[in-house]
């Protein structure tokens, strides 16, 4: 019986090996889509970035990034209730974007975006919600580190008693950040704290324009903390549901990238005509804080 069983297994192994064959899957031709990232904020001109999507397995280098952005070959128009502004294309290195010059964002105003590109027209509509003020900002030293030098901001906000408020947080450290940055998970909704006092910590978002933000000293990430002596502008934004859903799904997708056990997430979009992306409004509240021992959260 042992010999027969051995022969059976040997024959089965030969059969399985002989059944192996190369499988070639012909993927359908990829058709790039227009990708829109546009916004208008309170007291700010409308800004829109246009690019093209690329296949998942496409190699990415400097030339690829440069060719993704769309410039003067597109026409971008933003309409308010009483005016229209054809946005001007600007270039910053490999980066191209469109900006307005005729009117700035106002609370409660509705703004329509119209994009004409490659023989197609894309549209979207948004509005600017009322901003919600920040009550106060404290400094919370990182409990995993010794001393009070490095840590996080601690914000105190009172959510309005009407359900359906959506928020996004940015910061800009003066002398360090050329632009506002945000943490990886930057949006939230008042589904679980409607009408209640809210307090939460904020770490420094990564500035992709600064190479030093990707480095570490003795295991401490340079981009992660705020530091004693920093002057920080906090940008607390109110946004509508469509704008919130876009950023929440984008951040969920980024968090699950490379995780084989995570469910795939498709970013939300509010652009008609088949484009990907968002056109959104920000109700902005700004607060500037100087990090000193007097504002440490005890």
C-alpha positions as CSV (number, residue, x, y, z in Angstrom):
1,X,0.0,0.0,0.0
2,X,2.8,2.4,0.8
3,X,4.4,1.8,-2.7
4,X,1.1,2.2,-4.5
5,X,0.4,5.4,-2.6
6,X,3.8,6.8,-3.5
7,X,3.3,6.0,-7.2
8,X,-0.1,7.7,-7.1
9,X,1.3,10.9,-5.6
10,X,4.2,10.9,-8.0
11,X,1.9,10.5,-11.0
12,X,-0.4,13.2,-9.6
13,X,2.5,15.6,-9.3
14,X,3.6,15.0,-12.9
15,X,0.1,15.6,-14.1
16,X,-0.2,18.9,-12.1
17,X,3.1,20.2,-13.4
18,X,2.2,19.2,-17.0
19,X,-1.0,21.2,-16.7
20,X,0.8,24.5,-16.0
21,X,0.6,27.0,-18.7
22,X,1.4,30.7,-19.1
23,X,-1.7,32.9,-18.8
24,X,-1.7,36.2,-20.7
25,X,-4.5,38.7,-19.9
26,X,-5.1,41.4,-22.5
27,X,-6.1,44.5,-20.6
28,X,-8.4,46.9,-22.4
29,X,-6.9,50.1,-23.8
30,X,-6.8,52.7,-21.0
31,X,-8.6,56.0,-21.7
32,X,-7.4,58.8,-19.5
33,X,-10.0,60.9,-17.6
34,X,-10.0,64.5,-16.7
35,X,-9.2,65.0,-13.0
36,X,-10.4,68.2,-11.3
37,X,-9.3,69.7,-8.0
38,X,-11.0,73.0,-7.6
39,X,-12.1,75.2,-4.7
40,X,-13.2,78.7,-3.8
41,X,-12.9,79.9,-0.2
42,X,-14.1,82.8,1.8
43,X,-12.3,86.0,0.7
44,X,-10.3,84.0,-1.8
45,X,-10.2,83.7,-5.6
46,X,-11.3,80.5,-7.2
47,X,-8.5,78.0,-7.9
48,X,-8.6,74.9,-10.2
49,X,-6.0,72.3,-11.0
50,X,-6.6,70.0,-14.0
51,X,-4.7,66.8,-14.8
52,X,-5.2,63.5,-16.5
53,X,-5.6,60.1,-14.9
54,X,-3.0,57.4,-15.7
55,X,-3.2,53.6,-15.7
56,X,-2.5,51.8,-12.3
57,X,0.7,50.1,-13.6
58,X,2.0,53.2,-15.4
59,X,5.6,54.1,-14.3
60,X,5.8,57.5,-12.7
61,X,8.8,59.9,-13.2
62,X,9.3,63.6,-13.6
63,X,8.3,63.6,-17.2
64,X,5.1,61.7,-16.4
65,X,4.1,64.2,-13.7
66,X,4.9,67.1,-16.0
67,X,2.7,65.7,-18.8
68,X,-0.2,65.1,-16.4
69,X,-1.1,68.7,-15.8
70,X,-3.4,70.5,-18.3
71,X,-2.9,74.2,-19.0
72,X,-4.0,76.6,-21.7
73,X,-5.5,73.9,-23.8
74,X,-8.5,74.0,-21.4
75,X,-10.9,76.9,-20.7
76,X,-12.0,77.3,-17.1
77,X,-14.9,79.6,-16.1
78,X,-16.4,80.2,-12.7
79,X,-19.8,81.9,-12.4
80,X,-21.2,83.7,-9.4
81,X,-24.8,84.9,-9.3
82,X,-23.9,88.2,-10.9
83,X,-20.6,87.7,-12.7
84,X,-18.3,85.3,-14.7
85,X,-14.6,84.9,-14.4
86,X,-12.4,83.1,-17.0
87,X,-9.5,81.8,-14.9
88,X,-5.9,82.4,-15.9
89,X,-3.4,79.5,-16.2
90,X,-0.3,79.9,-14.0
91,X,2.8,77.7,-13.9
92,X,5.1,76.9,-10.9
93,X,7.8,74.5,-12.0
94,X,6.1,71.4,-13.3
95,X,2.8,72.5,-11.6
96,X,0.0,74.2,-13.5
97,X,-3.1,75.7,-12.0
98,X,-5.9,78.2,-12.9
99,X,-6.8,81.1,-10.7
100,X,-9.5,83.8,-10.8
101,X,-9.0,87.6,-10.7
102,X,-12.5,89.1,-10.8
103,X,-14.3,88.1,-7.5
104,X,-13.7,86.4,-4.2
105,X,-15.7,83.9,-2.3
106,X,-18.6,85.0,-0.1
107,X,-20.6,83.1,2.5
108,X,-23.9,81.7,1.1
109,X,-23.0,82.4,-2.5
110,X,-23.4,79.7,-5.1
111,X,-20.6,79.2,-7.7
112,X,-20.8,77.2,-10.9
113,X,-17.6,75.7,-12.5
114,X,-17.5,75.1,-16.3
115,X,-14.5,73.4,-18.0
116,X,-14.1,73.0,-21.7
117,X,-11.4,70.6,-22.7
118,X,-10.8,68.2,-25.6
119,X,-14.2,68.9,-27.1
120,X,-16.1,68.1,-23.9
121,X,-17.8,70.3,-21.3
122,X,-17.7,69.5,-17.6
123,X,-19.7,71.4,-14.9
124,X,-20.2,71.4,-11.1
125,X,-21.8,73.7,-8.5
126,X,-20.8,74.5,-4.9
127,X,-21.4,77.1,-2.2
128,X,-19.5,78.5,0.8
129,X,-20.9,77.5,4.2
130,X,-20.7,79.8,7.2
131,X,-17.4,79.4,9.1
132,X,-17.4,78.0,12.6
133,X,-15.0,79.8,15.0
134,X,-12.2,78.3,17.0
135,X,-12.7,78.9,20.8
136,X,-9.0,78.4,21.7
137,X,-5.8,76.6,20.8
138,X,-3.4,74.9,23.2
139,X,-0.1,73.0,22.8
140,X,0.0,69.4,23.8
141,X,3.6,67.9,24.3
142,X,4.0,64.5,22.8
143,X,3.7,62.1,25.7
144,X,6.0,59.6,24.0
145,X,8.9,62.1,24.1
146,X,10.8,63.6,27.0
147,X,10.4,67.4,27.6
148,X,7.9,69.9,26.3
149,X,9.6,70.9,23.1
150,X,7.8,68.8,20.5
151,X,4.1,68.1,20.3
152,X,0.7,68.8,18.8
153,X,-1.9,71.5,18.7
154,X,-5.0,71.0,20.7
155,X,-8.1,72.7,19.4
156,X,-11.4,73.7,21.2
157,X,-14.4,74.3,19.0
158,X,-18.2,74.5,19.7
159,X,-20.2,72.7,17.0
160,X,-23.5,74.4,16.0
161,X,-26.7,72.7,17.1
162,X,-27.8,72.0,13.6
163,X,-26.8,68.5,12.3
164,X,-24.9,68.4,9.0
165,X,-21.7,70.4,9.7
166,X,-18.5,69.2,7.9
167,X,-15.0,70.3,8.7
168,X,-11.4,70.3,7.3
169,X,-8.3,71.4,9.1
170,X,-5.1,73.0,7.8
171,X,-2.0,74.6,9.4
172,X,0.9,76.7,8.2
173,X,4.0,77.2,10.3
174,X,5.5,80.6,9.6
175,X,9.0,80.4,8.2
176,X,8.6,76.7,7.5
177,X,5.6,76.0,5.3
178,X,5.2,77.9,2.0
179,X,1.6,76.6,1.8
180,X,-1.1,75.3,4.2
181,X,-0.6,71.6,5.0
182,X,-3.0,69.1,6.5
183,X,-2.8,65.8,8.5
184,X,-3.5,62.5,6.7
185,X,-7.0,62.4,8.0
186,X,-8.1,66.1,7.8
187,X,-11.9,65.9,7.5
188,X,-14.7,65.2,10.0
189,X,-18.5,65.5,10.4
190,X,-20.7,66.3,13.4
191,X,-22.6,63.1,13.2
192,X,-21.5,62.0,16.7
193,X,-20.9,65.4,18.4
194,X,-23.7,67.7,17.0
195,X,-24.1,70.8,19.1
196,X,-21.4,69.7,21.6
197,X,-18.0,71.2,22.6
198,X,-15.3,69.6,20.5
199,X,-11.6,69.2,21.4
200,X,-9.0,67.3,19.4
201,X,-5.3,67.2,18.6
202,X,-3.7,68.2,15.3
203,X,-0.3,67.1,14.1
204,X,1.7,68.9,11.5
205,X,0.9,67.6,8.0
206,X,3.6,66.6,5.6
207,X,4.8,69.4,3.2
208,X,5.6,67.5,0.0
209,X,7.5,70.6,-1.3
210,X,10.0,70.4,1.5
211,X,12.4,67.4,1.3
212,X,13.3,67.8,5.0
213,X,9.8,66.8,5.9
214,X,10.5,63.2,4.9
215,X,13.5,62.8,7.2
216,X,13.8,61.7,10.8
217,X,16.3,62.6,13.6
218,X,16.7,59.8,16.2
219,X,13.4,58.3,15.3
220,X,11.5,61.6,15.5
221,X,9.7,62.6,12.3
222,X,10.5,66.2,11.4
223,X,7.2,66.8,9.7
224,X,5.0,65.3,12.4
225,X,5.4,67.7,15.3
226,X,5.0,71.4,16.1
227,X,7.8,72.9,18.2
228,X,8.1,75.3,21.1
229,X,8.5,78.8,19.6
230,X,6.6,78.1,16.4
231,X,4.1,80.6,15.1
232,X,1.3,78.6,13.5
233,X,-1.7,79.8,11.5
234,X,-4.7,77.4,12.0
235,X,-7.1,77.2,9.1
236,X,-10.4,75.7,10.2
237,X,-12.8,75.2,7.3
238,X,-16.5,74.4,6.9
239,X,-17.5,72.6,3.7
240,X,-20.6,71.0,2.2
241,X,-21.4,67.3,2.2
242,X,-20.1,66.7,-1.4
243,X,-16.8,68.4,-0.6
244,X,-16.5,66.4,2.6
245,X,-17.3,63.1,0.9
246,X,-14.6,63.6,-1.7
247,X,-11.8,64.2,0.8
248,X,-13.0,61.5,3.2
249,X,-12.9,58.9,0.4
250,X,-9.6,60.2,-1.0
251,X,-8.0,59.9,2.5
252,X,-9.5,56.5,3.1
253,X,-8.0,55.3,-0.2
254,X,-4.6,56.7,0.8
255,X,-4.8,55.0,4.2
256,X,-5.5,51.6,2.6
257,X,-2.9,51.9,-0.2
258,X,-0.8,48.7,-0.2
259,X,-3.1,46.9,2.3
260,X,-4.3,43.7,0.7
261,X,-7.0,43.3,3.4
262,X,-8.5,46.8,3.0
263,X,-11.7,47.2,1.0
264,X,-11.2,49.3,-2.2
265,X,-12.5,52.9,-2.0
266,X,-13.6,54.9,-5.0
267,X,-13.2,58.6,-4.4
268,X,-16.5,60.6,-4.5
269,X,-16.8,63.1,-7.4
270,X,-19.3,66.0,-8.1
271,X,-18.1,66.9,-11.6
272,X,-20.7,66.1,-14.4
273,X,-19.5,65.0,-17.8
274,X,-17.5,62.0,-16.7
275,X,-14.5,63.7,-15.0
276,X,-13.0,62.7,-11.6
277,X,-12.6,65.1,-8.8
278,X,-14.2,67.9,-6.9
279,X,-15.4,71.5,-7.0
280,X,-15.9,72.7,-3.5
281,X,-16.3,75.8,-1.2
282,X,-14.6,76.5,2.1
283,X,-15.9,78.7,4.9
284,X,-12.6,79.7,6.4
285,X,-11.8,80.7,10.0
286,X,-8.2,81.7,10.7
287,X,-6.4,81.8,14.1
288,X,-2.7,82.5,14.7
289,X,-1.0,81.0,17.8
290,X,2.5,81.4,19.1
291,X,3.6,78.2,20.9
292,X,4.9,79.2,24.4
293,X,4.9,77.5,27.8
294,X,1.9,79.5,28.7
295,X,-0.4,77.6,26.3
296,X,0.7,74.1,27.2
297,X,-2.4,71.9,27.8
298,X,-2.0,70.5,31.3
